[in-house]
Amino acid sequence: MADKGHLHHRLMKKGYTQKQAVLILYGLTAILGMFATILLESGIWKALSFALLVIAFIVIGYKDIFKVKQDEENSEENINVQHVRHDK
């Protein structure tokens, strides 16, 4: 029996589309696969360097995405305020 506790359902509940959720999971799978390959072929230090690089990109990307969402919300609020002013 299917449930809503699967990871892709949780991502969709957070507001991602089905396509975005799948791409996130594919990306995560690719990153973990690359980490495992680097670990086996090049050793722990290169694997940890790769992991830190990935974490840095995620943090930077998360901040940018969060900023874009805030800018969108602020512009929507400004539009709503302008509509209220014009309605009076």
Sequence and secondary structure as in RCSB ss.txt:
>XXXX:A:sequence
MADKGHLHHRLMKKGYTQKQAVLILYGLTAILGMFATILLESGIWKALSFALLVIAFIVIGYKDIFKVKQDEENS
EENINVQHVRHDK
>XXXX:A:secstr
   TTSHHHHHHHTT  HHHHHHHHHHHHHHHHHHHHHHHHH HHHHHHHHHHHHHHHHHHHHHHHHHHHHHHHH
HHHHHHHHHHHH 
